[in-house]
Amino acid sequence: MQGRELLLGVAGGVAAFKAAALTSQLVQSGARVTVVMTAAAQHFIGRATFEALTGRPVHRDMFDPVDCPLGAHIELAERAELMCVAPATANFMAKAAGGLADDLLSTLYLTNPGPLLLAPAMNSDMWEKPAVQRNLAQLREDGAIIVDPESGWLSCRKTGTGRMASPETIHAAIAAEFAKLG
C-alpha cells in the first residue's frame, strides 16, 4: 500500500474507535490517509486522534476550506484512489443509496470517481430492517464493496449481527482493492 491515497470516512457510531485502529494499520502499511468525520462521529472519537495518526488535518465541514480552495468535496475526491467508510452507519448508507448529499461525507460519496468500500456497523435490529437491507442491496448494485458486519456482542448489550468487521479484515479488503487498481 506504499504511497496509495485513501479517503477514510468515519460516520457516527460506537465502532468509530475501530476506525482509529484501522487508520494506524493503513499508515503503517505506507498508505496516505485523509479522514473525513461526520458531526455524529465527533461524539464518539476526536479529530486529534486521526490527525496524530495520519499527520493530516481531519475534514469535517463542506464549507471549511482547510486546504481545498475548490471545495473539499472536489479536491479530496480527486486525490483519493479509494474511499472507505468505516463505520458505515444506517444513516450514511441510506444517504448513499438515495443519492442524498447533505454533509461532506455524503457529498464525497457522490463526487468520488474511484471504488467505494463500506464497513457497516449498527445495532442488530437496525441491520435486520428491510429498509437497511434494501439500501445495502442498492449500494451493492451501484458497485460498492461491502465488508459485512460480524456477529457478536454489541454496545447495546445484545448479541447479534451488526458489529463492524475488525480493522484487520477491513485493511485486507482495502489492500485487495488497491491490488486490483494496479
C-alpha positions as CSV (number, residue, x, y, z in Angstrom):
1,M,0.0,0.0,0.0
2,Q,3.1,2.2,-0.1
3,G,2.1,5.7,-1.3
4,R,-1.5,4.8,-2.1
5,E,-4.1,7.6,-1.4
6,L,-7.1,6.6,0.7
7,L,-10.1,8.7,1.8
8,L,-11.5,7.3,5.1
9,G,-15.0,8.4,6.1
10,V,-15.9,7.9,9.7
11,A,-19.7,8.1,10.4
12,G,-21.2,8.3,13.9
13,G,-21.3,5.1,15.8
14,V,-19.5,3.4,18.7
15,A,-17.4,1.5,16.2
16,A,-15.6,4.7,15.3
17,F,-12.9,3.7,17.8
18,K,-12.1,0.8,15.4
19,A,-11.5,3.4,12.6
20,A,-8.6,4.7,14.6
21,A,-7.0,1.2,14.7
22,L,-7.7,0.8,11.0
23,T,-6.1,4.2,10.3
24,S,-3.0,3.2,12.2
25,Q,-2.7,0.0,10.3
26,L,-3.1,1.7,7.0
27,V,-0.5,4.4,7.8
28,Q,1.9,1.7,9.0
29,S,1.4,-0.1,5.6
30,G,2.5,3.1,3.8
31,A,-0.9,4.4,2.8
32,R,-1.6,8.1,2.8
33,V,-4.9,8.5,4.7
34,T,-7.2,11.5,4.8
35,V,-10.0,11.3,7.3
36,V,-13.5,12.8,6.9
37,M,-15.7,12.7,10.0
38,T,-19.4,13.3,10.3
39,A,-20.8,15.5,13.1
40,A,-22.1,12.4,14.8
41,A,-18.7,10.7,14.6
42,Q,-17.2,13.5,16.6
43,H,-19.4,12.5,19.6
44,F,-17.6,9.1,19.7
45,I,-13.9,10.0,18.8
46,G,-12.0,13.2,18.5
47,R,-10.3,14.5,15.4
48,A,-7.0,14.9,17.2
49,T,-6.7,11.1,17.3
50,F,-6.9,10.9,13.5
51,E,-4.7,13.9,12.9
52,A,-2.0,12.4,15.1
53,L,-2.3,9.0,13.3
54,T,-2.3,10.5,9.7
55,G,-0.3,13.7,10.1
56,R,-3.0,15.4,8.1
57,P,-6.0,17.6,9.0
58,V,-9.3,16.0,9.5
59,H,-12.1,17.3,7.3
60,R,-15.5,17.8,8.8
61,D,-17.4,20.5,7.0
62,M,-18.2,21.1,3.4
63,F,-17.6,24.8,3.7
64,D,-14.4,24.7,5.7
65,P,-11.6,25.5,3.2
66,V,-8.9,23.8,5.4
67,D,-6.6,23.2,2.3
68,C,-9.1,22.8,-0.5
69,P,-9.8,26.1,-2.3
70,L,-12.0,24.3,-4.9
71,G,-14.0,22.6,-2.1
72,A,-13.2,19.6,-0.1
73,H,-15.8,17.5,-1.9
74,I,-14.0,18.1,-5.1
75,E,-10.3,18.0,-4.1
76,L,-10.4,15.2,-1.7
77,A,-12.4,13.0,-4.1
78,E,-10.0,13.7,-6.9
79,R,-6.9,12.9,-4.8
80,A,-8.2,9.6,-3.4
81,E,-7.7,6.3,-5.2
82,L,-10.2,4.6,-3.0
83,M,-12.8,5.7,-0.5
84,C,-13.7,3.6,2.6
85,V,-16.4,4.4,5.1
86,A,-15.9,2.7,8.4
87,P,-18.2,2.6,10.3
88,A,-20.9,3.0,7.6
89,T,-24.0,3.7,9.7
90,A,-27.6,3.1,8.6
91,N,-27.9,6.8,8.1
92,F,-24.9,7.1,5.8
93,M,-25.9,4.0,3.8
94,A,-29.4,5.5,3.4
95,K,-28.0,8.8,2.1
96,A,-25.6,7.0,-0.3
97,A,-28.3,4.6,-1.6
98,G,-30.6,7.5,-2.2
99,G,-28.0,10.0,-3.6
100,L,-28.5,12.5,-0.7
101,A,-25.7,14.9,-0.2
102,D,-26.2,17.0,2.9
103,D,-22.8,16.8,4.5
104,L,-19.2,16.4,3.4
105,L,-19.0,12.7,3.7
106,S,-22.2,12.0,1.7
107,T,-21.2,14.6,-0.9
108,L,-17.8,12.9,-1.2
109,Y,-19.6,9.7,-1.9
110,L,-21.2,11.3,-5.0
111,T,-18.1,13.0,-6.3
112,N,-15.7,10.1,-5.7
113,P,-14.8,8.6,-9.0
114,G,-13.0,5.5,-7.6
115,P,-14.0,2.4,-5.7
116,L,-16.1,2.6,-2.5
117,L,-15.7,0.2,0.3
118,L,-18.2,0.2,3.1
119,A,-17.9,-1.5,6.6
120,P,-21.4,-1.3,8.1
121,A,-21.9,-1.1,11.8
122,M,-25.1,-0.8,13.7
123,N,-27.5,-2.4,16.2
124,S,-28.7,-5.8,15.1
125,D,-32.3,-4.7,15.0
126,M,-31.3,-1.9,12.6
127,W,-29.2,-4.2,10.5
128,E,-32.2,-6.6,10.0
129,K,-34.7,-3.8,9.0
130,P,-36.0,-4.2,5.4
131,A,-35.1,-0.6,4.7
132,V,-31.4,-1.1,5.7
133,Q,-31.3,-4.3,3.6
134,R,-32.8,-2.5,0.6
135,N,-30.3,0.3,0.9
136,L,-27.5,-2.3,1.2
137,A,-28.7,-4.1,-1.9
138,Q,-28.9,-0.8,-3.8
139,L,-25.3,0.1,-2.8
140,R,-24.1,-3.4,-3.9
141,E,-25.9,-2.9,-7.2
142,D,-24.2,0.5,-7.5
143,G,-20.8,-1.2,-7.2
144,A,-20.0,-0.6,-3.5
145,I,-17.7,-3.2,-1.9
146,I,-19.3,-4.3,1.4
147,V,-17.2,-5.7,4.2
148,D,-20.1,-7.4,6.0
149,P,-20.5,-6.8,9.8
150,E,-19.8,-9.6,12.2
151,S,-22.0,-11.2,14.8
152,G,-21.2,-10.9,18.5
153,W,-21.6,-8.6,21.5
154,L,-22.8,-5.2,20.5
155,S,-22.6,-1.9,22.5
156,C,-26.4,-2.1,23.0
157,R,-25.7,-5.1,25.3
158,K,-27.2,-7.5,22.9
159,T,-25.6,-10.3,20.8
160,G,-26.3,-10.2,17.1
161,T,-25.1,-9.2,13.6
162,G,-24.1,-5.6,13.2
163,R,-20.7,-5.3,14.8
164,M,-18.2,-3.6,12.4
165,A,-15.7,-6.0,10.9
166,S,-12.3,-6.0,12.5
167,P,-9.7,-3.4,11.4
168,E,-7.6,-6.3,10.1
169,T,-10.5,-7.6,7.9
170,I,-11.2,-4.1,6.5
171,H,-7.4,-3.5,6.0
172,A,-7.2,-6.7,3.9
173,A,-10.2,-5.7,1.8
174,I,-8.6,-2.3,1.1
175,A,-5.3,-4.0,0.2
176,A,-7.2,-6.3,-2.2
177,E,-8.9,-3.3,-3.9
178,F,-5.6,-1.4,-4.2
179,A,-4.1,-4.6,-5.8
180,K,-6.9,-4.6,-8.4
181,L,-6.2,-1.0,-9.2
182,G,-2.6,-1.9,-10.0
